[in-house]
Amino acid sequence: MEGQEYLKKSKVIKIDSKKSWEHYISYATNQSYPVVVHFSAFWCVPSIQMNPFFQELASNYQDVLFLTLDVDEVKEIASKMEIKAIPTFLFLNGGTLVDEIVGANPDEIRKRVDHFIQSTPS
């Protein structure tokens, strides 16, 4: 429960159903917001360790929608997006996958977010 309270105060939106996934992806597409999704699991230590970093990114990049999704809670979306390992970070633009990082590598994630933002038309 402590993690859920943390997310409520954050700029990271927790996806807990297929419906919420579709809602936020549709919203981001309509608003031309790029999306970064953190696929995680409560039992995966590297995923949990990435949460504060992901929160920091969400605070620093106001024009990006940051979503987090537990693969065990929303298996249908994890399967649809072909998540094979966690943590996985997907970069979506217009609902389309444009980049993916597998593993907990903050430096590489930050670099790719910077590149993603610069290459996304406003």
N, C-alpha and C positions, 0 to 999 in steps of 0.2 A: 504493500500500500504506500509506503514511503516514496517509491519511485513514481507512482501515479500522482501524488501530491506535487512532486518535483516538476513533472511534465505540465501540470495545470498552470504553474507559474511561468512556464517557459514559452518560447516562441516556436517550439517544436510541437507539431500536432500529432497526437497518437491516433493511428488508424486501428480501429477495433472491429471492423466488419467490411464486407465487400461493398456495402452501401456507402459507408463513409469514404472508402477508397475512391469509388466512382464519383462521389460528390466533390471531393477535393481535387481530383485529377481534372474533372470537368471545369471546376472553378478556375484552376490554374490555366487551363487551355484557353478559356474564354477571356481571361484577364492578361493573357500572354506572359504569365509568370513561369520562369523555369522552376523545376522541382528537383529536390535532392531527397532521396528516400534511404533511410537506414533500416535495413532488414536485420533484426536481431532476435535474441531469445533470452529469457530471464536466467537461464542456466549457463549461458555462454559468457565467461569472464571477459574475454576481449571485447565483446559487444557492450557489456555493462561499462567497461572502462572507457569506451568511446562516447558514452552519453554526455559527460560534461563538455567534451570537445565539440560534439555536434551541436550542443546548446550554444556554445560560444560562436560557432559559425552562424547559427540562426540569428543571433544578436547582431553580428557584424554585417550580414548581408540581408538588408531589409526587403529587397525586391525579389527575393527567392522564397519559395514555399518549401519548408523543411518538414518532412513527414518521418515518423518512425512507426515500425510495424513489427510485432512479434510473430515470427513465422509459425509458431505453434497455435496462436490465437486466430490467425487469418490465413490458414493453410491454402485456401483457394487462390488468393492473390500471390502468395509465395510460389505456388506451383505455376500459375499463369506467367509470372515474370521469370520463371526458370531459375529460381534461387537454389543453388546447390551447396553453398557453404555460407557460414555467417562469421563475422559480420560481412554483409555485402552492401555497397552503396551504389544506388542507381541514379543517373542524371537523366531527367526527362524534359523534353521540350515539345509542346504541342501534343502531349500524351505519348510521344515517341521516345524510345530509349536512344540516347546519344552517347552515353559513356557508362562504364561500370568499373568499380574497384572492389576486389574481394580481399578482405583482411583488414586488420587494424593498423593503418599506416597514416597517422595524422598529417605528416608533411606532404605526402602524395595527395591526400584528399584535399587539403587546402590549396595546393597547386592546381588541381583539376577544377575545383570550384572557381578559382580565379579565372582560369582559362574558359570555363563554361560560361561565366557571367560576361566576359569580354566578347565571346563569340555568339551570344544570344542577342538577336535584334530587339530593341526596345519598342 
